[in-house]
Amino acid sequence: MPAEALRQLEKVKNLYLSDFRMGRMNERRLTVIFDEGIEGEPNQLKSGNSVIDDLLGKARVIEVRPGSRRFTLRFEDYVSFKITDETFSKSEKAPALDEKTPASLFRENPSAVFLRHVKEWTIYEDYHADKMHHYCVAALNHVLEVVTTVPPLVEMQVLGEADFPA
């Protein structure tokens, strides 16, 4: 993994899964693109009802815009993967705006339930000696989990005005 791109990915507070591509079945290749969401300034919500507006208070929009970082992850030999759509999931108590995120949104988890599931319910280990690893990316809209024998390649670019055609 290019070390600097990985370090940058580990520091990101907000990510959106924006593109996903699979290779042919015999290639076992995934390419996944995550874009950084940047928090805007707090603005009063306007629902049309002043009582509700007072209750809700101010909110920050998190959006992908020029200056956001784009991370491309390439998994060259995956065993299994799953994407969970988190768009409509219920959130627990929202952390304070200045509260630190406890963990990186990108992480390796050797005790993941999904990894145990893949080991138990697939025949991969019967025919391959390679050790399997579990990687997870927790984005705002989806959670990606990949079981693979090879760490992903990570590339980063900063998005500019040209990446947002009018």
DRENDO-1510 file (C-alpha; in Angstrom, 1 decimal, always signed):
<recs>
REC; n; res; u; v; w
REC; 1; MET; +0.0; +0.0; +0.0 .
REC; 2; PRO; +1.4; +3.4; -0.8 .
REC; 3; ALA; +2.2; +4.5; +2.8 .
REC; 4; GLU; +1.2; +8.2; +2.4 .
REC; 5; ALA; -2.2; +7.4; +0.8 .
REC; 6; LEU; -2.9; +4.9; +3.6 .
REC; 7; ARG; -2.0; +7.4; +6.3 .
REC; 8; GLN; -4.3; +10.0; +4.8 .
REC; 9; LEU; -7.1; +7.4; +4.5 .
REC; 10; GLU; -6.7; +6.5; +8.2 .
REC; 11; LYS; -7.2; +10.2; +9.2 .
REC; 12; VAL; -10.4; +10.9; +7.2 .
REC; 13; LYS; -13.5; +11.6; +9.4 .
REC; 14; ASN; -16.2; +11.3; +6.7 .
REC; 15; LEU; -16.2; +9.0; +3.6 .
REC; 16; TYR; -18.8; +8.2; +0.9 .
REC; 17; LEU; -18.5; +5.1; -1.2 .
REC; 18; SER; -18.9; +6.6; -4.7 .
REC; 19; ASP; -18.0; +3.8; -7.1 .
REC; 20; PHE; -17.5; +0.1; -7.1 .
REC; 21; ARG; -16.2; -2.2; -9.9 .
REC; 22; MET; -15.6; -5.9; -10.0 .
REC; 23; GLY; -13.3; -7.7; -12.4 .
REC; 24; ARG; -14.4; -10.8; -14.3 .
REC; 25; MET; -15.1; -13.8; -12.1 .
REC; 26; ASN; -11.8; -15.4; -12.8 .
REC; 27; GLU; -9.9; -12.2; -11.9 .
REC; 28; ARG; -11.1; -11.8; -8.3 .
REC; 29; ARG; -10.4; -8.1; -8.5 .
REC; 30; LEU; -12.3; -5.2; -6.8 .
REC; 31; THR; -11.8; -1.5; -7.3 .
REC; 32; VAL; -13.7; +0.7; -4.8 .
REC; 33; ILE; -13.6; +4.5; -4.7 .
REC; 34; PHE; -14.3; +6.5; -1.6 .
REC; 35; ASP; -14.7; +10.3; -1.6 .
REC; 36; GLU; -14.0; +12.4; +1.5 .
REC; 37; GLY; -17.0; +14.4; +2.8 .
REC; 38; ILE; -16.1; +17.8; +4.1 .
REC; 39; GLU; -18.2; +19.5; +6.8 .
REC; 40; GLY; -19.7; +22.8; +6.0 .
REC; 41; GLU; -20.5; +25.6; +8.4 .
REC; 42; PRO; -23.4; +25.1; +10.8 .
REC; 43; ASN; -26.7; +26.4; +9.3 .
REC; 44; GLN; -30.2; +26.6; +10.8 .
REC; 45; LEU; -32.4; +23.8; +9.4 .
REC; 46; LYS; -35.6; +25.0; +7.7 .
REC; 47; SER; -38.4; +22.5; +7.9 .
REC; 48; GLY; -41.2; +25.1; +7.4 .
REC; 49; ASN; -42.2; +24.8; +11.1 .
REC; 50; SER; -40.5; +27.2; +13.5 .
REC; 51; VAL; -41.1; +24.9; +16.5 .
REC; 52; ILE; -39.3; +22.0; +14.7 .
REC; 53; ASP; -36.6; +24.3; +13.5 .
REC; 54; ASP; -35.9; +25.5; +17.1 .
REC; 55; LEU; -35.8; +21.9; +18.3 .
REC; 56; LEU; -33.4; +20.7; +15.5 .
REC; 57; GLY; -31.1; +23.7; +15.7 .
REC; 58; LYS; -28.1; +24.0; +13.4 .
REC; 59; ALA; -26.6; +21.3; +11.3 .
REC; 60; ARG; -23.6; +20.8; +9.2 .
REC; 61; VAL; -23.8; +19.5; +5.6 .
REC; 62; ILE; -21.2; +16.9; +4.8 .
REC; 63; GLU; -20.5; +16.9; +1.1 .
REC; 64; VAL; -17.9; +16.0; -1.5 .
REC; 65; ARG; -16.5; +19.1; -3.1 .
REC; 66; PRO; -13.3; +20.5; -4.6 .
REC; 67; GLY; -10.5; +19.9; -2.1 .
REC; 68; SER; -12.0; +16.5; -1.0 .
REC; 69; ARG; -9.7; +13.6; -1.2 .
REC; 70; ARG; -10.6; +10.6; -3.4 .
REC; 71; PHE; -9.2; +7.2; -2.3 .
REC; 72; THR; -9.1; +4.3; -4.7 .
REC; 73; LEU; -8.7; +0.9; -3.1 .
REC; 74; ARG; -7.8; -2.1; -5.3 .
REC; 75; PHE; -8.2; -5.6; -3.9 .
REC; 76; GLU; -6.3; -7.8; -6.3 .
REC; 77; ASP; -7.2; -11.3; -5.0 .
REC; 78; TYR; -10.3; -11.1; -2.8 .
REC; 79; VAL; -11.9; -14.2; -1.4 .
REC; 80; SER; -15.2; -12.7; -0.5 .
REC; 81; PHE; -16.8; -9.3; +0.1 .
REC; 82; LYS; -20.0; -7.6; +1.2 .
REC; 83; ILE; -21.4; -4.2; +1.0 .
REC; 84; THR; -24.0; -3.1; +3.6 .
REC; 85; ASP; -26.2; -0.1; +2.6 .
REC; 86; GLU; -26.2; +2.2; +5.6 .
REC; 87; THR; -28.2; +5.0; +3.9 .
REC; 88; PHE; -31.3; +4.5; +6.1 .
REC; 89; SER; -29.8; +3.0; +9.2 .
REC; 90; LYS; -30.8; +4.5; +12.6 .
REC; 91; SER; -28.0; +6.3; +14.3 .
REC; 92; GLU; -27.3; +6.1; +18.0 .
REC; 93; LYS; -26.6; +9.2; +20.0 .
REC; 94; ALA; -24.7; +11.6; +17.7 .
REC; 95; PRO; -21.2; +12.5; +18.9 .
REC; 96; ALA; -20.4; +16.1; +19.7 .
REC; 97; LEU; -19.0; +18.0; +16.7 .
REC; 98; ASP; -15.6; +18.3; +18.4 .
REC; 99; GLU; -15.6; +14.7; +19.6 .
REC; 100; LYS; -12.7; +12.6; +18.2 .
REC; 101; THR; -13.5; +9.6; +16.1 .
REC; 102; PRO; -12.4; +6.5; +18.2 .
REC; 103; ALA; -11.0; +4.5; +15.2 .
REC; 104; SER; -10.0; +4.8; +11.6 .
REC; 105; LEU; -12.8; +4.4; +9.1 .
REC; 106; PHE; -10.4; +2.0; +7.3 .
REC; 107; ARG; -9.2; -0.9; +9.4 .
REC; 108; GLU; -8.0; -4.5; +9.4 .
REC; 109; ASN; -10.0; -6.7; +11.8 .
REC; 110; PRO; -8.6; -10.2; +12.4 .
REC; 111; SER; -11.6; -11.2; +14.7 .
REC; 112; ALA; -14.4; -9.9; +12.4 .
REC; 113; VAL; -17.6; -12.0; +12.2 .
REC; 114; PHE; -17.5; -11.8; +8.4 .
REC; 115; LEU; -14.0; -13.3; +8.4 .
REC; 116; ARG; -15.1; -16.2; +10.6 .
REC; 117; HIS; -18.1; -16.7; +8.4 .
REC; 118; VAL; -15.9; -16.9; +5.2 .
REC; 119; LYS; -13.5; -19.3; +6.9 .
REC; 120; GLU; -16.3; -21.6; +8.1 .
REC; 121; TRP; -18.6; -21.5; +5.0 .
REC; 122; THR; -16.2; -21.5; +2.1 .
REC; 123; ILE; -13.7; -24.1; +0.8 .
REC; 124; TYR; -10.9; -21.5; +0.1 .
REC; 125; GLU; -8.6; -22.6; +2.9 .
REC; 126; ASP; -9.0; -26.3; +1.8 .
REC; 127; TYR; -7.1; -25.4; -1.4 .
REC; 128; HIS; -4.9; -22.4; -0.5 .
REC; 129; ALA; -2.3; -21.9; +2.2 .
REC; 130; ASP; -2.5; -18.1; +2.0 .
REC; 131; LYS; -3.6; -16.4; +5.2 .
REC; 132; MET; -6.9; -14.5; +4.9 .
REC; 133; HIS; -7.3; -10.9; +6.2 .
REC; 134; HIS; -10.4; -8.8; +6.8 .
REC; 135; TYR; -10.5; -5.2; +5.8 .
REC; 136; CYS; -13.4; -2.8; +6.5 .
REC; 137; VAL; -14.2; +0.7; +5.3 .
REC; 138; ALA; -17.1; +2.3; +7.2 .
REC; 139; ALA; -18.4; +5.1; +5.0 .
REC; 140; LEU; -21.4; +7.3; +5.7 .
REC; 141; ASN; -23.6; +5.5; +3.1 .
REC; 142; HIS; -22.2; +2.0; +3.0 .
REC; 143; VAL; -19.9; -0.4; +4.9 .
REC; 144; LEU; -17.5; -2.4; +2.7 .
REC; 145; GLU; -16.0; -5.6; +4.1 .
REC; 146; VAL; -13.4; -7.6; +2.1 .
REC; 147; VAL; -11.7; -10.9; +2.9 .
REC; 148; THR; -8.5; -11.2; +0.9 .
REC; 149; THR; -5.1; -12.7; +1.0 .
REC; 150; VAL; -3.3; -9.5; -0.2 .
REC; 151; PRO; -3.6; -6.1; +1.3 .
REC; 152; PRO; -5.3; -3.5; -0.9 .
REC; 153; LEU; -3.4; -1.0; -3.0 .
REC; 154; VAL; -4.4; +2.5; -1.9 .
REC; 155; GLU; -4.1; +5.6; -4.1 .
REC; 156; MET; -5.2; +9.1; -3.3 .
REC; 157; GLN; -5.9; +12.2; -5.3 .
REC; 158; VAL; -7.3; +15.6; -4.4 .
REC; 159; LEU; -10.5; +16.6; -6.3 .
REC; 160; GLY; -10.6; +19.8; -8.2 .
REC; 161; GLU; -13.2; +21.9; -10.0 .
REC; 162; ALA; -12.8; +19.9; -13.2 .
REC; 163; ASP; -14.0; +16.8; -11.3 .
REC; 164; PHE; -17.4; +18.4; -10.8 .
REC; 165; PRO; -18.9; +19.2; -14.2 .
REC; 166; ALA; -21.7; +21.7; -14.1 .
</recs>
